[in-house]
C-alpha cells in the first residue's frame, strides 16, 4: 500500500509521475506547507491503493499517480474552501483533470481505480484537516464518512471470492521455495 507509490514500471512512467508531482505538489506545498503536502500525498496514495486493491483483482499496481491525483483533489478542495479562485483557474484545473483522466482511459497499464481513490482521498484529507479547527461537527461527519469508506473497502478486499493477482504471484513463489 505504501511502497507501490515509489516503484515505477519504466523511465517514462517515473518521468511523467515526477513531472506531475513537481507541478501539483509544489502548488499544494505553497498553500499548505511541506508537511501538509506530504500528509495529503501519503493519505491519498494509500487510499487510492486500497481502492485499487478492493476493486481491481487482475493487475499489479505501482506508481505515484494515485497520490498525485490526491494532490489534484486537494487543490479542488482548497479552491472551494478559500473561495479565492477565478473561473479561469477552475477551468484550467478541470481541464488538466479531464486531460489526465482521458489519457488514463486510453493508455495501457493505467490504474483508474487508484486515480479515482487518490482523488477522493485528497479531497477528504483536505476537508477533514480544514474542518478540524473550523467546524468540529462537520469534521466528525467527514471523518466518519472516510472511516466508513475505508471499512467498506477493507471488507471488500478481505472477502473477494475471485483470485487476486497478488495471491497467484505469492502462491507461485511459495511453490518454487521462495
C-alpha positions in Angstrom: 0.0 0.0 0.0 2.9 2.4 0.6 5.9 1.0 -1.3 4.0 0.9 -4.6 3.9 4.7 -4.6 7.7 4.7 -5.1 8.0 1.9 -7.7 7.5 2.5 -11.4 7.4 0.3 -14.5 9.9 2.2 -16.6 11.6 5.6 -17.1 8.7 7.2 -18.9 6.4 6.2 -16.0 8.6 7.7 -13.4 9.3 10.8 -15.5 5.6 11.6 -16.0 4.8 11.0 -12.4 7.6 13.1 -11.1 6.7 15.9 -13.5 3.1 15.8 -12.3 4.3 15.6 -8.7 6.5 18.6 -9.2 3.7 20.7 -10.6 0.8 19.7 -8.3 3.0 19.0 -5.2 4.5 22.5 -5.5 1.1 24.1 -5.7 -0.2 22.2 -2.6 3.1 22.8 -0.8 3.0 26.6 -1.5 -0.5 26.8 0.0 -0.3 24.4 3.0 3.4 23.8 3.6 5.6 20.8 3.1 4.3 18.6 6.0 0.6 19.0 4.9 1.5 18.3 1.3 3.4 15.2 2.4 0.5 14.1 4.6 -2.0 14.6 1.8 0.3 12.7 -0.6 0.6 9.7 1.7 -3.1 9.6 2.7 -4.2 9.9 -0.9 -1.8 7.3 -2.2 -2.7 4.8 0.5 -6.5 5.5 0.0 -6.0 5.1 -3.8 -4.1 1.9 -3.4 -6.8 0.5 -1.1 -9.5 1.4 -3.6 -7.4 -0.3 -6.3 -6.8 -3.4 -4.2 -10.5 -3.7 -3.4 -11.8 -3.2 -7.0 -9.0 -4.4 -9.3 -8.0 -8.0 -8.8 -6.4 -8.6 -12.2 -3.4 -6.2 -12.3 -0.4 -5.2 -10.4 -0.4 -1.5 -9.4 2.7 0.6 -9.0 3.4 4.3 -9.3 2.7 7.6 -7.6 -0.3 8.7 -9.7 -2.9 7.8 -7.1 -1.2 10.2 -4.7 -0.8 12.8 -7.4 -4.5 12.7 -8.2 -4.9 13.2 -4.5 -2.9 16.4 -4.7 -5.2 17.5 -7.5 -8.2 16.6 -5.4 -6.7 18.7 -2.6 -6.3 21.6 -4.9 -10.0 21.4 -5.8 -10.9 21.3 -2.0 -8.5 24.3 -1.3 -10.1 26.3 -4.1 -13.6 25.5 -2.8 -12.7 26.4 0.8 -10.8 29.5 0.1 -13.3 30.9 -2.4 -10.4 32.7 -4.0 -10.4 31.4 -7.4 -11.4 32.7 -10.8 -13.5 30.8 -13.3 -10.3 30.6 -15.5 -8.4 28.9 -12.7 -11.2 26.4 -12.1 -11.5 25.7 -15.8 -7.7 25.1 -16.1 -7.7 22.7 -13.2 -10.8 20.9 -14.5 -9.2 20.8 -18.0 -6.0 19.2 -16.5 -8.0 16.7 -14.6 -10.1 15.8 -17.7 -7.0 15.5 -19.8 -5.2 13.3 -17.3 -8.4 11.2 -17.0 -8.8 10.8 -20.8 -5.1 9.8 -21.1 -5.6 7.3 -18.3 -8.5 5.7 -20.1 -6.7 5.2 -23.4 -3.2 4.2 -22.1 -2.3 0.6 -21.3 -1.4 -0.3 -17.7 -3.1 2.7 -16.1 -5.0 2.1 -12.8 -8.0 4.3 -13.0 -9.2 3.0 -9.6 -6.1 4.3 -7.9 -6.5 7.6 -9.6 -10.2 7.9 -8.5 -9.4 6.7 -5.0 -6.4 9.1 -4.7 -8.6 12.0 -5.8 -11.3 11.2 -3.2 -8.6 10.7 -0.6 -7.1 14.1 -1.4 -10.5 15.8 -1.1 -11.3 14.0 2.1 -7.9 14.7 3.7 -8.1 18.4 2.9 -11.6 18.8 4.1 -11.0 16.9 7.3 -7.9 18.8 8.0 -9.6 22.2 7.4 -12.7 21.5 9.4 -10.7 20.1 12.4 -10.4 23.7 13.7 -13.3 25.4 11.9 -16.3 23.2 12.4 -16.0 20.1 14.7 -19.4 18.8 13.7 -18.5 18.7 10.0 -15.1 17.4 10.9 -16.6 14.4 12.7 -19.1 13.8 9.8 -16.3 13.8 7.2 -14.0 11.7 9.3 -16.9 9.2 9.8 -17.5 9.1 6.0 -13.8 8.5 5.4 -13.6 5.7 8.0 -16.8 4.1 6.7 -15.4 4.1 3.1 -12.2 2.6 4.4 -14.1 -0.1 6.3 -16.2 -0.9 3.2 -13.1 -1.1 1.0 -11.3 -3.3 3.5 -14.3 -5.7 3.9 -14.4 -5.9 0.1 -10.7 -6.6 -0.1 -10.8 -9.4 2.5 -13.9 -11.0 1.2 -13.1 -11.1 -2.5 -14.1 -14.5 -3.9 -12.1 -14.3 -7.1 -8.4 -15.0 -7.2 -6.4 -11.9 -6.7 -3.3 -11.5 -8.8 -1.2 -10.9 -5.7 -2.4 -14.2 -4.3 -1.4 -16.0 -7.5 2.1 -14.5 -7.5 2.6 -15.3 -3.9 1.4 -18.9 -4.4 3.7 -19.4 -7.3 6.7 -18.1 -5.4 6.0 -20.2 -2.4 5.7 -23.4 -4.6 9.1 -22.5 -6.0 10.5 -22.5 -2.5 10.8 -18.7 -2.1 
